[in-house]
Amino acid sequence: MTAINYSDKIPNNVNLAEDRTLQRALEHWQPSFLSWWDDMGPEGSQDFDVYLRTAVSVDPAGWAQFGHVKMPDYRWGIFLNPGVADRKIHFGDHLGEKVWQDIPGEHRANLRRIIVTQGDTEPASVEQQRHLGLTAPSQYDLRNLFQINVEEGRHLWAMVYLLHKYFGRDGREEGEALLQRRSGQEDNPRILQAFNEATPDWLSFFMFTYFTDRDGKFQLCALAESSFDPLARTTKFMLTEEAHHMFVGESGISRVIQRTCAAMNSLKTDDPKTLRESGVIDLPTIQRYLNFHFSVTIDLFGSDESSNAATFYSTGLKGRYEEGKRTDDHQLRGQTYPVLQVQNGQLGEKEVPMLNALNEVLRDDYIKDSVAGVGRWNKVIEKAGIPFRLTTPHKAFHRQIGALAGVKVSPDGRVISESEWKTMADQWLPSESDRAYVAILMGRVVEPGKFANWIAPPAMGVNRQSADFEYIRFN
């Protein structure tokens, strides 16, 4: 492990200069990445000086520095956490053996699939968010959007490094393909459906960064347990950056709620029409956006029963969330786990082998974490003295993956008819009129210290800067 040298064409701490073939391959990929960024990165932002943090170390005590930089000049690099001496595999069939520094031949195809799928989500979210800078509610929020965008770009670099170093020609081709797919494109879409959904407004963006980036946290935590040590070390450092993305979502929604509650108390009303006329986002609309983004995100965990999940675990490719804190045998033989099914028109549970239910285990861990954050949003509403509570819908609601795909279930977990679903869908999910109203609010505010009417200022600026700090220098 070397220090990060920012005079290198590709900053890294992986001794890239000692592998000339790999270095040339990545330097050949770099112009394609920059071309993709020019085409699909934040629209109209190439000449702005943005107050960004840049990774300069993998030391948790001081891993980043802040400064104004033009985004095309951002120093995307390759960083792995330090290796742990004598690290052993701690789950699956190879329990107790030394971790792999190279990929066993029999696992190449599955590991490549895992890395490509993770890598594909990173540029996809940049593409989904491409136009949001044109409607930012403040300089502070615009800067946070740009920070997330450049870090998603760096996470793409992290996966491309692994593809190039460990998968040869196949890896180089996969790296090129990651720049060729496009979010929402009909003939060459991104791999996972949630990353083909539009992110048309800032309420959607905050929900995305709260819910969907949280899926990223759980997937990365599972990969950080991997027996393939370079993947584990790469994803551990990605998690350091991912925390800010979820903070942007959680604090963003909290600020929207805070502003709405202030308007409700000022106007002494909870009437959505009156609140909309005052230019804030009513709480029932926030609930519908929450329902949509939560349900779309939990589909990302895959089918309730999965032989692939069993294979990935048994072979040591992908562990569980916080595998090291669990007290079972870490092989799961003979253990079961409940998954949902529909029986006689009702939701029920059946026990299946836990190895085959690992997607569901990870989904349930994610749901607990998501619910905790929604509870923090409710504290804002409670503090304002308003008798309304946001809730996460039942995990069978609005599902498109697995045994529950297409089953009509209400947010409170009742199996319902197609006709009832059609009648109630606009009460449970954002309607066209909801999205149109939120779109009307999306006017750009870029004067330092000023915020759009529908969102409250943050409690603290980035890196302890003042509220009116010049986060963006428009040249």
C-alpha positions, 0 to 999 in steps of 0.5 A: 500500500502506497501513499496517494500521489496527486501528481500521478495521471491516475491518483492511487495507493495500489502501486499502479506504476509498478504494473505498466500494462494495467496502468496503460489500460486504465490510462486508455480508459480514462479519456472514455470516462472523461468523455462520458462525464462531459456527455452525461455528468451534471448539465451546464456545470463544467466551468463552475468552481465547486467546493468539493472534498477529495480523498487524499488518504485512507486514514479515517482520521483525515482522509479528505481535503476540501477546496474549490475545483472544476469538476472535469479537473476532479482527481478521480483515483483508485483507493483501497483500504489497507490489507489486514495481515493474515485475514481469514475467510469467515463465512461459507464453505472456505471458512478459516482459509486465507482470503484470496488475493487473486480470483480462483478460476471457478469463481471468476464468472460470478465475481465479474457479474457482482462487480459489473452490477455494482459498477453499473449503478455508479454512472447510472445515478449520475445520469439520473441526476444530470439535470437536477443542478438546473433546479437546485434549491440553494448553493449548499444543495447544489454543492452536495449534488455535485459532491455525490456525482463526483464520488459516484464517478470515483466508485465507478473507477473503483470497480473498473480497476478491479475489472482491469486488474483481475479479469484481463480482456473480459474486464476491459470490455466490461469497463467499456460497456459501463460507459456505453449503457445509459439510464432509462435508454430503451435499447441499452439500459442500466442493469437494475431497473431502479437505476432506469427510473427518472429523478426529475425533482429534488424531492425524488433526489432526496428520497433516492439518496436516502433509500437507494444509496442506503441499498448501496450501503448494504450491498457494499457492506455485504461485499466488504465481507468478501473472501476476495480481499481486493474487493473487500478492501475497495468496498470498505473505502467506498463506504466511507464516501457513501455515508455523505450520500445518505446524509444528504437524503436524510437531512434533505427530507428533514429540511423539507418536512421542517419547512412544511411544518412551519407553514402548517403552524403559521397558516393553522391548517393541514389542508394540502390545497392551502399548503400547496398554494403557499408553496410548500410540499404537504406531508401526504405528498411526502408520504407518497414519494416515500412509498414509491422510493422505498418499494422500488429500492427494496426490489433491488435486493432481488428475489425472496428465494435465490440460488445465486445468493446461496452460491455467492455466500457458500463460495465466500463471494458475498457475506451478510451485513455485519457478518462478523457480528453474527453468532451463528456458524457462518455456514447456515447449513440446516437453518431456515428463514421466513419469506412471504407468500400469498395463500388463499388471498392472504399474505403469509410466511413460509420457512425456506433454507436460509442460504436461499433466503439471503436476499430477504435477510439483507432486505430485512436488515435494510428495512430496519435501518430505513425505518429508523431514519423515518422515525427521525423525520417523525421527530421533526413533525412531533416537535412541531406539534403536528399529529401526522406520522410518516410510515414505511409501507409493507414490504409486499407493497408495489413489488416488481421482483420475486414471488410478490411481483404484480401482487396487489398489496396495500401499504398496510399489508392487505392483498387487494383486488386490481380494481381497488388498486386502481382506485387507491393508487393515487392515494398511495403513490405519487400521481401525475398531479403530485409530480406536476406540482413538485415540478412547479416548485423547482426553481433555481436558487443560487445566491449564497445563503438563500434557499427555495421557499419549500425547504429549510436551511441546514443546521450547519454548512459543509465542513463547518462553513457559514450558511452564506458560504460561496460553495459554487463560483459561477464563472 
